[in-house]
């Protein structure tokens, strides 16, 4: 073993050890309560283990919207809420390896100060007063690492806060942990050489997705009421789909991305965005409206000065269905979910048309060229100082050849032309409101098996607003057998269906995505509520009024 190899491995081992030591002794699961390795679904652990009090479960099973009401009314204190989520996040870390930074004691101290303010002043400091919010690893926080999966960035704490971090604090939020990502945040699963792999709490043999997979695992386990991730090719929507939670991929310019760390710093051919992840649509709306209402354009020149625009839920939608993207047919659970959702939309009186994916192959090809246009130099520069090797998932970066400026400009021209063609196709479908599509071809996959991001990546290229949502369908090995005599559309398609394991994904939630045009965040959230109402009206009736009041 060379000195360089020892260097990155030693740094990583020490970082993992330090992270484990940051879990308070009282939050370390007693050995006799630890679920056995063969227990794949660990989400029942908080309720079934007896380790959590009734009050802790009541708090951590609540939505962000409910928690805020309880804190504002002084029924719950921010301190007890923060303590409860810190304990559940600690459990999530021990069972899924989802965290990258832990600072519970600082969070509790901040929560105490918020409680004191409410007690003495008599009013909250902002609309997120006292709410714990988890953050993806790349959000810079003064004094904390933002390694984005590189050993060379360990023990190099941020000297400034990301702009969103500053805004959240002013709005009253409590930050208490950061969550794991893949190397450079450019793998569709959350695995890196520093922290290792985050697993899916619903089935630990499956991925929680990436690159916001630490967030999705934490939220699905109940260790966070609301989290913030990022998306450059599907990094919000993919992990949300793998774990059956909600997310919004906004268009660039609605939420601030300023002063965050990136694995491909300076790459702007396709823009990274950030967005909320939560267990309910109501909480996604809550975050989105609150952030826009804070006028982030006053502190970030790249944010568009567009105030929150109330949108009434439409009684009748015109929805184009993307049955497949011309390159990869979805696996049977996803195809069934799409069919059942479309049928329910038709029954509810919505107009359904088909979407022709004629432009999707070109969009995905462009995305791939953009990501490696620097010849992998950005990634290599962060690996080299410690001798850290390229992970096998990043082979394309290791083999890439750098483009010159002129060649890059030609990609920009191709991208702009494709955006124009996509908009023309949309407007040619008179009165089209949205595209309904799979979020991914899978419900989830075994670790190492997520190799296709076409269904999400195309909407990064055109910069459209999209919501990924659990549609109420779960994978069923009896209803979803492998496709007999499948004729693959591509090598991707062949691999996806060769690897499909109906037994392994049995019981996993299936998500779809609803896509609106660029900068139509309010509309796509309202339309998602309309779709959910068509899918299962009885479940939504109690929260419709609350969502409408925010939209």
Beta strands, then each sheet from edge to edge (+ up, - down):
strand 1: 99-102
strand 2: 132-136
strand 3: 174-179
strand 4: 191-192
strand 5: 196-197
strand 6: 199-200
strand 7: 203-207
strand 8: 227-231
strand 9: 246-249
strand 10: 273-278
strand 11: 318-322
strand 12: 351-354
strand 13: 434-438
strand 14: 466-474
strand 15: 509-515
sheet 1: 1+ 3- 2- 8- 10+ 9- 14+ 15- 13+ 11+ 12+
sheet 2: 4+ 5-
sheet 3: 6+ 7-
end
